[in-house]
Amino acid sequence: MSSEPLRLSPLTASAPDPADGLRVAFRTLGCRLNQYDTEGLKAAIRARFPVRVVGWGDEADLYVLNSCTVTSKADQECRRLARQVKRRRPAAKMVVAGCYAQTQPDDLLAVPEIDGVVGNTAKDDVATWVPEVMGADVPARYVEEFAAHPVFDSPLIDEFSGRSRAFVKIQDGCNLRCTYCLIWQARGPGRSRSVDDVLAQLQVLSEAGFPETILAGIHLGGYGRDIRPRVPLTDLLRRCLGTFPALRIRLSSIHPNEVTAELLSLFADEPRLRPHLHVSLQSGSSSVLARMKRPYRGQRAWDALREISAVAPRFGIGADLIVGFPGETDAEFEETRRMVDESPFSYLHVFRFSPRPGTPAAAMADQVHPETISERSAVLRALAERKKQDFEAAMVGDVREMVVESASDQSGWRDATTDNYAVALVPDRFAAGDLITARVDRVDGGRLFTADARLGGA
């Protein structure tokens, strides 16, 4: 690193035009929290320096990649994108921030194309790392250990680039330490956003015109456990719904053991709470769940899925599943397959087990053969596709609220996200961000088409 860090006021010589500012491009890998954090990074950098945010494919002076490390594939994609940037723009600075940077900084520093590694503990300190990276002649490292009791900290944001629905991070970190997972290392201990700060963020986004927000967290069901006095997630939801009568709210994900009667009652009574839950399931086998160190067993998952589906017709239910966890036998996989087959899922995310260095699962005996994992994954993906088709066919005739998203590849139509989290095609006379009500008219070519669409909620 150079002996004196670069100062970005006035602008650096690398910027093409001092009137425009330093050109910065952002890219996000991974979850909704990462997407929220990227918007927070943009806001923080804009507040500190004269910059111009450009697209990832455009010419920039600084590229910031907010990384994911859930799987080895995510790590590989991060390195690939960093190398790709440097091939296209050798003089630019390439920074990897976020979860991969936090957990494996030395691996990233060994990649010649990377100029800076900024962990989750340091990425908001833009006043330090942005000028130092821009003035460095060797790769820079900004990664610290998490405090034992970190405080939730996040800037207020007022936009989501290219999105019609906004995410709000209300919780970060995790205390569970599941045996396959690095996220507790990447994100630190669980911590919750104060109710007042959540409401302040919702106020900003509501004023910005977003008709729907998704409340997100690493362990969303753990919200409020660290707040004194304790604030249950259902209490927060009631405050949000009571404060913003026009806003639609969706939850990102929840564990089966956190599907409570109180939460389901709120879904049943409040139409502005979207009829959709993504369940962080991972397996249908109690013995596999025990080896994963998940805080529930198979029967609780079965019960939760039935309870959710009973709330309302066509209640959207998604789930994550890991195939090929160490020691997974044919019988254990069959438990998961049977759960998928007999449960009312509308979609599934099926992941092949990926051993993460530093996790107990990576050192477990009886690693499942890759070919077996591929075969089991194919079985579940085929089941998931059938479940999705059955769910969407049952929606024909329903009148549902939707948020218009982006242009479709079907001429004359746009994509929209339904309240129960399906994708439907709506007439292109509507604009991205419109809240509309439409009748699901038909399924054609595996896609939902609508009729009788109009602006406004149901």
N, C-alpha and C positions, 0 to 999 in steps of 0.2 A: 504494500500500500504506500502511496506517496506520503511524504512527511507532513504535508499540509492538506487537509481535506478541501475538496472543491466547495465553493459557496455558490448557491444558486440564486443569489440576489446581489447584483444583476445576473442575468442568465449566463450559462456557460457558452464557450465558443462553439461547442458541438451543436447547439441549437441553430437551426437554419435561419431563424428570423427572430430577434429579440421581442418583436411585437407579438409573435404567436406563442412563444414560450417553448420549453422543452417538450418534445413529442414523446408521450408515454403511451404504451399499448398494454392492455391487460388480457389475460386468458385465465379461465377457471376450469379446474378439473375437480370432479367429485360432487359432493353433496350440496344441498340447499344452504347449509351454513357457510360453505365455502363461497357460494354465490353472494350471500349477504356480506361476507367479509371482504370480498373483492370490491363491492360497492363502497364499503367503509374505507378501504384503502384509497380508492379514487377520491372520496370526499376529503380524507386527511391530507393527501398530497396536494389537491387543489387549494386547500385552505392555507398551506404553508408556502407553496411555490407557484410562480407563474408557469403553468404547464398547459399543454393542449393534448387532450386524450384523443388518440387515433385508434383505428381498428388494428387487430392483430396482424392482418395481412398487409397493412400499410407500412410505409417507411417510418421508423421511430428511432429515437435516441436511447430509450430505455424500455425494455420489455420485462413485464412482471408476470410470472406464471404462478398462480396460487394453486398449490399442488395437493394431491390426494395420495394416501398410502394405504388404502383399505386392502388392495391386492398388489401382487408383484406386477401385474399388467398395468396398473395405474402408475407404478414407478417407472416402468419402461416407457410409457407414453410421455411422461414428464421429460425424461432424458431425450427422447426422440424430438420433441417439440423444441427443446433448448438447442439441440444441434441444428435443427432445421432453420431456426432464426439466425444463427451465426453464419450459416452458409449463404443466406439471403442478404444479411446485413452485418458483415464482419466487424465494422467499427462500432456497432451498437453495444450497449451493456445488457446482459441477460441475467436477470435475478429470478431465483426460485424461492418462493415464500410458502409458508403454511405447514401442513402436516408432514409431508415427506422431508422438508427442510428441518423440522423440529426433531424427528426421530433418527434420521440418517444423514446428518450434515456432511460428515467426512466423505461418504460415498458420492455426494453431489459435488463437493469441492474437487474430487478427483476427475470430474468431467471437464475437459479443457474449455468447452464452450460456455461454461457458467462463470459469471463474474461476481455473483453475490448469492449467499445462502442466508435467508432471513426466516427464523422460526416463528411459531405462533406467539412466543413470549416477547418478540421484538418487532413484529411487523407493523404495529401501530406507531412505533417510534420513527416515523418517516423523517423527522428533522435531523436524525442522526444518520440513518443508513442511506437515504437517497443521495445527499451530497458526497458522502464518503465513497459509495460505489461509483458514482460518476467521475470521481477524481482518482480512483485507485488504479494502480498498474499491476496488482496481483489480486486474486480472488479474495473477497471479504466474507467473514463469518459473523453472523449476529444471531446466536442461539444461546439461551440461558435456561436454567432449570426453572420449573414452575415453583411458585411459593407454596408452602404447605396449605395455606388457606387463601387462594387468590380471590380477588374481588371481580365480579363481572364488570367489564368495561367495554363499551362499544359506542362509536359515534352515531349520531342521528343521520340517517340518509334520506334523500328525497327522490331518488330515481333508481330504476333498474333497467339497464340498457337492453332495449329490444324485448322487454317483457310486459305483458298486460296484467299480470298478477304479481304482487310483491311478497317477498319473504321477510319475516321479522324474527330475528334470533332472540329467543327469550331465555335460553339456557345453554350452557356450554360445559364441556368436560364430562367425565364419567368416573364413578367410583366402583364399578362392578368388576373390572379386570377379567373379562371373559378370556378363556385360555387361548383363543385364536386371534385376539384383537390387539392392535397397537394403538387404538385411538385414545385410550386413557393416558398413554405416554405422549401422544401428539397434541392432545387438547387439555391435559391436566385434570385436576380434581373437579368434580361437579360444582357448578355455581349458577345462581339464578339471577335474572334481571329483575329489578324492583318493579312493582306494579306501576308506580308513577312513571318510570322510564319507558315501560312497555306502552302505556297510554300516550306518552309524548311522541313516541315513534309512530304509533298508529295515527295520531293526529296529523303528523307531517305527511304521511303517505295518503291519508284520506284527502287532505287538501290538494295533494298532487294528482288526484283523480283516479287512484286505483280502486276498483270496485271490490276486490277480494284480496285478502292477505292470508298467507300461510304462516302459522306460528311454528317455529322450528327449534330443535335442540338436539344435541347429541344423545341425551337421555331425557326426552321431553316429559315422560311420566314422572321423572324425579324433580320436576319444577317445584320450587318453593320449599323444599325440605331443608335448605340451608338458610332460609329467611326466618327471622325471629320478630314477631310470632310467625309461625309457619303459615304459608299461603298455599292451599291445595290448588292444583291446576283448574279445577272446576270453579273455584272462587275467582281466579284470574279471568276465566272465560266469561263469567257473569258480569264482571266489571267492564270488560271490553265490549260485550254486546250491549250493555246498558248505556255505555258512553257514546257509542257510534251506531245509531239505529239504522243507518243505510249500508253499513259495511257487512260483507260476507266474510266469514272466517273459516279456515280449514286447518286441521292439525296435520303435522308432517308424518309422524310415526309414533307408535306406542308399543309397549310390551304387553303380552297377553295378560299377565297378572295385574296390570294397571288399568284394565278394562273393568271399571267399577259400575255398580248399579247407579250411582250418582251421575257418573259421566254419561251413561246410556240414557238416563232420564233427561239430561240436558239436551242430548241429540234429539230425543223424541219430542221435546217441548219447544225447541227453538229452530225454526226453519232457516234462520240465517247461519246456523252452524252446519257446514256442508256435510251431507250424508255420505261420508267416506272416511275410512281409517286404513292406514298402512300399518300392518302388524309386523313388528320385528320378531319373526318366528324362529328362523334358522333350521329347525328340525321338528318332525313330528314324533320322534323317538325319545322317550324319557331317559334312557340310558345314554344316548348321544348328548342330550341336553345337559345331563349331569357332568359328562366329560368336558363339555364346553363351559361349564360353570355358569349356566344361565339360571336366573332366579325363578324358574317355574318348571313344570314338567308337562308331559304331553296331554294329560287329561285337562289341565287348566287351559291349555291352548284350544283344545276341542270345545270346551265350554264357552270360552270367550268368543270364538267364531260363531257359534250358534246364537249367543246372546246378541252379538252385533247384528247379525242378519235378521233378527226378529224385530229390530227397531223400526224398520220401514222397508217397503218393497224396493228392490233394486238398490239397496244400500251397498255402495262400492267398498269392497274389501280386497286389499292387496297385501302381499307379504314378501319378505326376503327368505330365501332358503339356501343353505350351504350343503352341497353334495360332496360326499367323499371325505368327511371328517375322519381323522385317524381312528382306525378300528371299526369303522362303520360296516356292519355285516349285511348280508342280503336281507336278513330278517328286520334289522333296524331300518334299512332303506325302505322296505316294504311298509313299515309303519308310517313313514313320511308320505310315500306314494298313496297309501290308503287315505290318509288325512286330506291330501290334496284332492283326491278323487271324490271324496264324500263331503267336502266343505264348500261353502258358497263363495269361492274366490271369484273376483272379476279380473284379476291379473296377478302375475307372479314375477319376481325377479329371482332367477336361479343362478347361483354362483358356484363355480367349482372351488373346492377348498384350495387355498393358496397359503403355504406355510410362510409365516412372517418371521424373519430372524428376531430372536429376543422374546418370542412368545412360548409358553409351555407346549402348545400344540405342535410347534415345529420340531420339538425334540421327542414327541410321543412315538412309541413303537407302533407297529401295524399300520404304517402309512398305506393308503389305498392306492392300487395301481392306476396310473393315469387313464388307461383304456377303460377300466371299470367306472371311473369317475365320468368319463365322456359318455358311456352308455347310460348311466343313471341320469346324467344331466339331460340327455336327449329324451328320456322317458318323461321327466318332469316338464320339460319345455313343451312337449307335445300335449301333455295334459293341460298345461297353462293356456295354450292356444285354444284348446277346446272349451275351457272354462270362459275365456274371453268371448269367444263366439256365442256361447250359450247366453252369457250375461247381456251382450249387446242385442241379440235377437229378442230377448225378453223385454227390452226397452222400447221396442216399436209400439207406437201409440202413446207413450208417455209424453207429457208436457213438462219440460224441465228448464230451469235457469241455466244459462251458459255465459262464459266470458269469452269474447272473441279474441283470438290469438293472432295468428299470422296468415299470410297468403298460402293457399293450398296449391298443390300441383294439379288440381281439378279446375279447369277454366270456369269462372263464374262463381266460385265458392271460396270460403275462408275456413280455416280450422278454428274450432271453439272447444273449450273444456267445459264439460257438463258439471253440474253440481256434484254428481256421484263419480266423477273423475274418469269419464270416457271422452274420446275425441269424436266430435261430430262436425259435419260440414254444414255451414250456414251460408246464405247468399252473400256475395261480396259487396253488397250495398252497405254492409255494416263495417265499422272501423275497428282496428285493434284496440282493446280496452273497453269496448261497449259491453254493458250488461244487458243481455237479451233473454227473452223467453221464447221457446220454440217447441214444436211437436216433433218427436222422432218419427219420421215418415217411413223409412225403409232401411234395410241393409243391402248394399249393392257392392259387390267386389270386396267384401270384407270391411266396408266402411259405412258409417252411419250418415244418412242424409236427413235433413230436416225440412219442415214445411210450416207455414203459418207463423213465421218468425216476426217478433216485434221487439222494439226497444223497451227496456224496463224489466223489473223483476216480476215474479209471479204474484 
